[in-house]
Amino acid sequence: MPIDFILIIAGVASALLLIAGMMAGRINPAWRIWPAPPVGSAKSFAFWTLFRTLNVSVLILAAERFLTTLSGSLAPFRIALAAVAFIAGVVYIYTLWSLGRKATYCQASGLETTGVYRWTRNPQYATAILAFTALGLAAWSWDATLLAAALVIVYAMMARTEEPWLEARYGRPYLDYKKDVPRFFNIRHAASELQAFLAHKVPALASSQRSKR
């Protein structure tokens, strides 16, 4: 059996089960698979197995399709998309590191609102969605592109599904944070944060230069 066929079957099955599981969890909290139940539980094992299977299936299939079909007039465009996916992936890894292992695995470790979390409430999801959207388009193959789209849907659902859990964990501080910072990203908030950053950093840099003289 060809490896790409195995990847497609594993990816599609994982995506359908993850989407169905998160929808079921919204109907009945007892069926919740995300945010993941305690580490070591059967539900936690099932979620992370399906989630990792889907991610790996998309990565391998999209990379294979990209490398074996890269030719023609669209090649520069596809290479640019792959570069966007790579950069977004690097930022995604950084956001995972900044959040910490405990919070990544749904163990409350304090509400993070600084650094990249000033720009978006979900930097991991925002960067992963950008990375896999770009990668799926760079693959330029119906199977890899559709599987990447399914993974993007899973990431978007994870962001929405965990909000009630975060509200219950952190209460008013999270509600205030939720009101001020977008779920993923928007231009108006980004411009506001950039303006605040420049207003703080530029005078400090000018003062530093004057003191050196």
PATORKOL-175582 format. One record per residue: residue number from 1; chain; x, y, z of N, C-alpha, C in turn. Coordinates in pm, whole numbers, padded with zeros to 5 digits. Atoms other than C-alpha are relative to their C-alpha. Layout:
BEGIN
- seq_mol_n.c1_n.c2_n.c3_ca.c1_ca.c2_ca.c3_c.c1_c.c2_c.c3
- NUM_A_X_Y_Z_X_Y_Z_X_Y_Z
...
This chain:
BEGIN
- seq_mol_n.c1_n.c2_n.c3_ca.c1_ca.c2_ca.c3_c.c1_c.c2_c.c3
- 1_A_00084_-00119_00000_00000_00000_00000_00089_00126_00000
- 2_A_-00083_-00120_00008_00152_00339_-00102_-00006_00081_00129
- 3_A_-00007_-00076_-00124_00267_00556_00187_-00091_00121_-00003
- 4_A_00086_-00117_00006_00074_00858_00060_-00146_-00037_00025
- 5_A_00137_00045_-00026_-00250_00657_00068_-00020_-00022_00150
- 6_A_00008_00022_-00146_-00178_00556_00430_-00009_00134_00073
- 7_A_00002_-00133_-00063_-00110_00921_00521_-00137_00066_-00017
- 8_A_00131_-00061_00024_-00436_01034_00361_-00106_-00064_00089
- 9_A_00099_00069_-00082_-00643_00768_00538_00017_00035_00148
- 10_A_-00026_-00032_-00141_-00475_00832_00875_-00037_00143_00031
- 11_A_00029_-00142_-00021_-00507_01208_00836_-00150_00029_00000
- 12_A_00145_-00024_00009_-00872_01206_00729_-00072_-00058_00122
- 13_A_00063_00062_-00116_-00971_00964_01006_00027_00081_00127
- 14_A_-00035_-00080_-00119_-00787_01170_01269_-00076_00132_00001
- 15_A_00070_-00129_00008_-00940_01497_01146_-00148_-00016_00034
- 16_A_00144_00021_-00025_-01296_01358_01148_-00026_-00032_00147
- 17_A_00019_00036_-00141_-01256_01208_01496_00025_00120_00091
- 18_A_-00027_-00119_-00082_-01105_01528_01637_-00115_00100_-00009
- 19_A_00111_-00096_00018_-01378_01749_01489_-00126_-00052_00069
- 20_A_00117_00058_-00065_-01652_01510_01605_00014_00004_00152
- 21_A_-00021_-00001_-00144_-01497_01486_01951_-00017_00138_00061
- 22_A_00015_-00136_-00055_-01478_01863_01998_-00144_00048_-00008
- 23_A_00142_-00035_00009_-01834_01907_01875_-00079_-00070_00110
- 24_A_00070_00075_-00106_-01952_01636_02116_00029_00061_00136
- 25_A_-00035_-00062_-00128_-01765_01804_02402_-00074_00128_00027
- 26_A_00079_-00124_-00018_-01954_02128_02341_-00145_-00032_00037
- 27_A_00137_00042_-00033_-02283_01938_02365_-00007_-00053_00142
- 28_A_-00003_00062_-00133_-02189_01740_02676_00143_00005_00054
- 29_A_-00137_-00012_-00055_-01883_01837_02889_00063_-00133_00040
- 30_A_-00054_00131_-00038_-01848_01473_02996_00073_-00065_-00115
- 31_A_-00064_00058_00119_-01739_01392_02639_00120_00082_-00045
- 32_A_-00105_-00093_00042_-01477_01665_02628_00133_-00069_-00026
- 33_A_-00136_00046_00028_-01148_01581_02459_00098_00116_-00010
- 34_A_-00084_-00119_00000_-01019_01940_02437_-00075_00114_00066
- 35_A_-00136_00022_-00049_-00891_02108_02642_00019_-00142_00055
- 36_A_-00025_00141_-00030_-00730_01771_02699_-00024_-00031_00146
- 37_A_00016_00046_-00139_-00835_01582_03014_00137_-00027_00063
- 38_A_-00128_00019_-00068_-00565_01502_03273_00095_-00093_-00075
- 39_A_-00103_00082_00064_-00239_01364_03137_-00004_-00142_00056
- 40_A_00004_00140_-00043_-00245_00985_03150_-00137_-00063_-00016
- 41_A_00134_00054_00018_-00618_00950_03096_-00016_-00052_-00143
- 42_A_00024_00057_00132_-00758_00757_02800_-00038_00109_-00100
- 43_A_00040_-00109_00089_-00915_01073_02656_00120_00085_-00041
- 44_A_-00120_-00077_00031_-00587_01262_02678_00087_-00075_-00101
- 45_A_-00079_00081_00092_-00403_00977_02506_-00063_-00001_-00139
- 46_A_00069_00003_00129_-00667_00958_02234_00015_00133_-00074
- 47_A_-00010_-00130_00066_-00662_01331_02168_00139_00023_-00057
- 48_A_-00135_-00032_00046_-00285_01369_02147_00046_-00095_-00109
- 49_A_-00034_00094_00107_-00252_01055_01932_-00061_00045_-00131
- 50_A_00067_-00046_00121_-00508_01180_01682_00058_00132_-00050
- 51_A_-00051_-00132_00037_-00374_01536_01688_00139_-00011_-00064
- 52_A_-00135_00016_00056_-00013_01432_01629_-00003_-00076_-00132
- 53_A_00012_00074_00126_-00115_01182_01361_-00042_00093_-00113
- 54_A_00047_-00093_00102_-00299_01455_01172_00111_00098_-00040
- 55_A_-00109_-00094_00029_-00009_01703_01201_00109_-00067_-00084
- 56_A_-00108_00070_00071_00250_01449_01087_-00045_-00039_-00140
- 57_A_00051_00038_00132_00030_01327_00800_00001_00118_-00096
- 58_A_00002_-00119_00084_-00015_01680_00668_00143_00043_-00037
- 59_A_-00138_-00042_00026_00354_01767_00704_00068_-00087_-00105
- 60_A_-00069_00091_00093_00482_01458_00523_-00064_00003_-00138
- 61_A_00068_00003_00129_00217_01452_00251_00022_00130_-00076
- 62_A_-00017_-00129_00067_00242_01824_00176_00144_00019_-00047
- 63_A_-00141_-00012_00039_00623_01815_00172_00029_-00087_-00122
- 64_A_-00022_00091_00113_00621_01515_-00064_-00061_00056_-00128
- 65_A_00065_-00056_00118_00372_01679_-00300_00075_00125_-00049
- 66_A_-00074_-00121_00037_00568_02007_-00294_00129_-00035_-00073
- 67_A_-00131_00032_00055_00905_01848_-00367_-00007_-00075_-00132
- 68_A_00008_00084_00121_00786_01609_-00638_-00076_00066_-00115
- 69_A_00078_-00065_00108_00567_01853_-00835_00042_00145_-00021
- 70_A_-00041_-00141_00009_00763_02179_-00808_00061_00028_-00137
- 71_A_-00047_-00036_00134_00791_02300_-01167_-00101_00096_-00062
- 72_A_00090_-00087_00073_00637_02539_-01416_00001_00143_00050
- 73_A_00004_-00144_-00028_00542_02904_-01392_-00041_00032_00144
- 74_A_00044_-00024_-00138_00389_02866_-01044_00107_-00033_00103
- 75_A_-00104_00041_-00095_00712_02739_-00888_00045_00113_00093
- 76_A_-00041_-00109_-00091_00826_03083_-00754_-00107_00032_00105
- 77_A_00111_-00028_-00092_00482_03141_-00600_-00008_-00108_00108
- 78_A_00006_00111_-00095_00484_02797_-00437_00119_00003_00095
- 79_A_-00118_-00013_-00087_00837_02850_-00305_-00022_00111_00102
- 80_A_00029_-00110_-00093_00725_03181_-00152_-00097_-00045_00109
- 81_A_00094_00054_-00098_00434_03003_00017_00071_-00093_00098
- 82_A_-00075_00089_-00088_00671_02738_00151_00087_00078_00097
- 83_A_-00080_-00085_-00088_00893_03013_00291_-00086_00060_00111
- 84_A_00093_-00052_-00101_00593_03168_00467_-00033_-00109_00102
- 85_A_00031_00112_-00090_00505_02825_00611_00117_-00026_00094
- 86_A_-00118_00026_-00084_00862_02778_00737_00015_00107_00107
- 87_A_-00015_-00110_-00097_00879_03121_00904_-00108_-00009_00107
- 88_A_00110_00014_-00096_00536_03074_01063_00024_-00119_00091
- 89_A_-00031_00117_-00082_00647_02730_01183_00103_00030_00106
- 90_A_-00103_-00039_-00098_00955_02878_01351_-00062_00083_00112
- 91_A_00067_-00083_-00101_00739_03138_01526_-00092_-00086_00087
- 92_A_00085_00093_-00075_00498_02860_01627_00080_-00072_00108
- 93_A_-00086_00069_-00097_00781_02671_01797_00039_00095_00113
- 94_A_-00035_-00099_-00104_00884_02991_01978_-00117_00024_00094
- 95_A_00117_-00025_-00087_00528_03048_02105_-00026_-00118_00092
- 96_A_00013_00117_-00088_00515_02691_02237_00099_00010_00116
- 97_A_-00103_-00014_-00103_00839_02753_02425_-00038_00109_00100
- 98_A_00034_-00111_-00090_00714_03084_02565_-00118_-00034_00090
- 99_A_00115_00039_-00082_00389_02927_02688_00041_-00099_00108
- 100_A_-00044_00100_-00098_00564_02636_02861_-00074_-00131_-00016
- 101_A_00055_00135_00018_00499_02264_02871_-00132_-00020_00075
- 102_A_00120_00023_-00080_00239_02271_03150_-00124_00058_-00067
- 103_A_00116_-00064_00061_00008_02520_02980_-00033_-00065_-00135
- 104_A_00023_00065_00128_00055_02349_02643_-00082_-00127_00017
- 105_A_00072_00124_-00027_-00075_02027_02797_-00118_00022_00095
- 106_A_00124_-00033_-00071_-00370_02206_02959_00010_-00013_00151
- 107_A_-00015_-00008_-00145_-00228_02232_03310_00017_00148_00034
- 108_A_-00001_-00144_-00029_-00304_02579_03445_00131_00040_00064
- 109_A_-00128_-00047_-00054_00021_02766_03502_00006_00151_00003
- 110_A_00006_-00145_-00003_-00095_03125_03513_-00041_00055_-00136
- 111_A_00047_-00062_00123_-00259_03351_03255_00113_00083_-00061
- 112_A_-00108_-00071_00068_00001_03472_03005_-00060_00109_-00088
- 113_A_00055_-00112_00078_-00075_03819_02863_00109_00091_-00055
- 114_A_-00109_-00086_00044_00269_03961_02784_00068_-00057_-00124
- 115_A_-00073_00048_00117_00508_03927_02491_-00092_-00015_-00120
- 116_A_00084_00023_00119_00340_03774_02185_-00148_-00006_00035
- 117_A_00140_00008_-00042_00022_03735_02389_-00067_00137_00008
- 118_A_00061_-00133_00011_-00030_04112_02367_-00062_00019_-00137
- 119_A_00045_-00016_00138_-00092_04070_01994_-00117_-00092_-00033
- 120_A_00104_00099_00027_-00314_03760_01995_-00015_-00090_00122
- 121_A_00022_00090_-00114_-00474_03537_02259_00052_-00140_-00029
- 122_A_-00039_00136_00039_-00368_03230_02065_00113_00002_-00102
- 123_A_-00110_-00006_00098_-00025_03279_01906_00035_-00136_-00060
- 124_A_-00028_00133_00056_00021_02902_01868_-00097_-00031_-00114
- 125_A_00099_00030_00102_-00303_02860_01676_00013_00094_-00119
- 126_A_-00011_-00098_00109_-00257_03180_01475_00115_-00035_-00093
- 127_A_-00116_00033_00083_00090_03079_01357_-00015_-00136_-00066
- 128_A_00021_00132_00059_-00005_02715_01301_-00098_00008_-00117
- 129_A_00096_-00017_00108_-00306_02818_01092_00067_00063_-00122
- 130_A_-00071_-00062_00111_-00086_03046_00881_00097_-00099_-00064
- 131_A_-00100_00094_00052_00185_02779_00848_-00064_-00109_-00085
- 132_A_00059_00112_00073_-00047_02497_00740_-00085_00048_-00118
- 133_A_00068_-00055_00117_-00254_02721_00511_00100_00021_-00113
- 134_A_-00104_-00023_00101_00063_02828_00330_00058_-00131_-00052
- 135_A_-00057_00129_00042_00200_02472_00327_-00097_-00076_-00089
- 136_A_00099_00069_00082_-00125_02329_00192_-00010_00057_-00140
- 137_A_00003_-00064_00132_-00128_02583_-00091_00129_-00026_-00077
- 138_A_-00128_00026_00065_00243_02531_-00160_00004_-00142_-00058
- 139_A_00002_00138_00049_00177_02157_-00202_-00069_-00010_-00136
- 140_A_00071_-00010_00130_-00063_02243_-00488_-00052_-00135_-00047
- 141_A_00054_00133_00028_-00228_01902_-00468_-00130_-00013_00078
- 142_A_00131_-00001_-00063_-00593_01844_-00391_-00001_-00076_00132
- 143_A_00005_00079_-00122_-00529_01574_-00130_00074_00068_00115
- 144_A_-00076_-00067_-00105_-00257_01758_00064_-00065_00132_00041
- 145_A_00063_-00129_-00029_-00439_02091_00037_-00126_-00018_00084
- 146_A_00122_00024_-00077_-00769_01951_00164_00031_-00052_00140
- 147_A_-00037_00051_-00132_-00598_01764_00448_00055_00113_00087
- 148_A_-00050_-00117_-00073_-00416_02084_00548_-00117_00089_00043
- 149_A_00118_-00079_-00035_-00752_02266_00540_-00073_-00062_00119
- 150_A_00063_00068_-00114_-00896_02003_00776_00077_00028_00128
- 151_A_-00081_-00029_-00119_-00606_02061_01015_-00019_00143_00045
- 152_A_00027_-00140_-00035_-00664_02436_01001_-00133_00012_00074
- 153_A_00130_00000_-00068_-01027_02374_01097_00014_-00052_00142
- 154_A_-00023_00056_-00133_-00910_02162_01390_00063_00104_00092
- 155_A_-00065_-00103_-00082_-00680_02440_01515_-00099_00111_00037
- 156_A_00098_-00106_-00028_-00959_02699_01484_-00102_-00047_00103
- 157_A_00095_00054_-00097_-01200_02473_01674_00063_-00011_00138
- 158_A_-00068_00009_-00129_-00941_02416_01948_00001_00135_00070
- 159_A_-00003_-00134_-00060_-00911_02791_02001_-00135_00037_00058
- 160_A_00135_-00034_-00049_-01287_02836_02035_-00043_-00090_00115
- 161_A_00045_00097_-00099_-01342_02520_02239_00062_00023_00137
- 162_A_-00067_-00014_-00130_-01089_02609_02509_-00037_00128_00074
- 163_A_00032_-00127_-00065_-01231_02955_02583_-00084_-00015_00127
- 164_A_00074_00020_-00126_-01495_02837_02835_00087_-00057_00112
- 165_A_-00093_00058_-00098_-01221_02634_03008_00089_00109_00059
- 166_A_-00084_-00110_-00048_-00998_02942_03031_-00080_00096_00087
- 167_A_00085_-00088_-00082_-01288_03152_03163_-00020_-00061_00138
- 168_A_00019_00067_-00129_-01349_02893_03435_00129_-00001_00082
- 169_A_-00130_00005_-00070_-00977_02873_03520_00041_00135_00056
- 170_A_-00059_-00129_-00036_-00892_03243_03530_-00100_00112_00027
- 171_A_00104_-00095_-00039_-01223_03425_03568_00012_00137_-00063
- 172_A_00003_-00137_00047_-01234_03803_03540_00126_00043_-00074
- 173_A_-00119_-00041_00075_-00868_03853_03439_-00002_-00049_-00146
- 174_A_00005_00050_00137_-00923_03631_03134_-00108_00071_-00080
- 175_A_00108_-00069_00070_-01253_03798_03046_00045_00139_-00044
- 176_A_-00053_-00131_00037_-01081_04139_03051_00101_-00012_-00114
- 177_A_-00100_00024_00105_-00796_04003_02843_-00069_-00035_-00132
- 178_A_00075_00041_00118_-01042_03844_02601_-00066_00119_-00069
- 179_A_00065_-00118_00055_-01216_04178_02556_00100_00089_-00074
- 180_A_-00100_-00092_00054_-00893_04362_02474_00083_-00057_-00114
- 181_A_-00093_00062_00096_-00699_04111_02262_-00077_-00097_-00090
- 182_A_00074_00087_00092_-00828_03930_01949_00036_-00147_00015
- 183_A_-00023_00145_-00009_-00861_03552_01931_00121_-00040_-00084
- 184_A_-00113_00032_00087_-00620_03532_01640_00083_00126_-00030
- 185_A_-00078_-00116_00042_-00512_03859_01483_-00093_00098_-00071
- 186_A_00065_-00099_00085_-00651_04186_01353_00089_00123_-00014
- 187_A_-00089_-00110_00036_-00487_04486_01190_-00010_00115_00099
- 188_A_00018_-00115_-00090_-00635_04748_01423_00073_-00020_00132
- 189_A_-00069_00026_-00127_-00508_04583_01739_00151_-00005_-00021
- 190_A_-00143_00006_00028_-00169_04512_01579_00059_00139_-00015
- 191_A_-00048_-00138_00018_-00135_04877_01477_00008_00072_00134
- 192_A_00000_-00063_-00132_-00226_04987_01830_00120_-00046_00084
- 193_A_-00113_00055_-00074_00034_04755_01986_00133_00051_-00056
- 194_A_-00122_-00050_00063_00299_04865_01735_00023_00146_00036
- 195_A_-00011_-00140_-00037_00227_05229_01809_00046_00015_00145
- 196_A_-00040_-00004_-00141_00257_05167_02184_00146_-00043_00016
- 197_A_-00138_00048_-00006_00582_04975_02130_00097_00109_-00044
- 198_A_-00089_-00104_00051_00737_05253_01923_00003_00121_00093
- 199_A_00006_-00114_-00090_00619_05521_02164_00087_-00022_00123
- 200_A_-00084_00032_-00117_00805_05340_02443_00146_-00015_-00038
- 201_A_-00137_00035_00034_01115_05222_02258_00078_00115_-00064
- 202_A_-00073_-00106_00072_01202_05521_02035_00057_00105_00094
- 203_A_-00059_-00097_-00094_01237_05779_02316_00110_-00061_00087
- 204_A_-00102_00066_-00082_01432_05525_02524_00130_-00015_-00078
- 205_A_-00119_00016_00083_01670_05462_02233_00069_00134_-00020
- 206_A_-00057_-00134_00018_01717_05837_02172_00070_00046_00127
- 207_A_-00061_-00039_-00127_01788_05893_02540_00131_-00073_00024
- 208_A_-00121_00080_-00014_02043_05612_02536_00111_00055_-00086
- 209_A_-00100_-00054_00090_02221_05763_02238_00057_00132_00052
- 210_A_-00045_-00128_-00055_02235_06107_02402_00093_-00021_00119
- 211_A_-00083_00024_-00118_02380_05961_02723_00139_-00049_-00040
- 212_A_-00131_00049_00046_02660_05793_02523_00089_00114_-00047
- 213_A_-00077_-00114_00046_02764_06129_02384_00054_00081_00119
